[in-house]
Amino acid sequence: MGAEKHGRTRRQWRKLHLAVDAGTGEIAAHVLTEGHADEVAQVPALLGQVEGVIASVVTDGVYDGEPTYETAAARQPASGDELTSLRQRGSLTVWFTDDTISRWAAEPRTIHGGQPWYSPLAILTALTLRIVFRLAYRQAEGLIGCSVGLLGLGLCVPDHTTL
């Protein structure tokens, strides 16, 4: 069962691929493969075990590929909406309203002391994205910075040390 290396037997990993019915939480299909098996190639075998029309297919990123799309399309209703959402999985749409842009910069203080660099809205937005996407502080700073840059907005991005 194991491969031999330097006189010792090493473990061979196996992968258990599961298809779960989202409505009931029950396992609808399964495929056991060697550890080096291609995930995308397992989708036809998994969906082949499920009877009837499949309303939607949601997968992890390792199953992203044409065999997955083709197999899902063959087993889904004619609308194709679920297939489109499968292809767009992982995309992120971000927009800033005019009101948000106008409130993004910190208001100047009227009392003595240093001026704030970031508004509470900017900090709260960064912290919210951090929690939603389970990011580290530097990653949250990067996500906001990338989004602001791609949108072509000249907004200050809260530094990770401020969050």
Secondary structure, DSSP 8 states (H G I E B T S, - for coil): --EEETTEEE---EEEEEEE-TTT--EEEEEEEETT--SGGGHHHHHHTS-S--------GGG-SHHHHHHHHHHS-TT-HHHHHHHHTT-------HHHHHHHB----SSSS---SB-HHHHHHHHHHHHHTT--HHHHHHHHHHHHHHHT-------TTT-
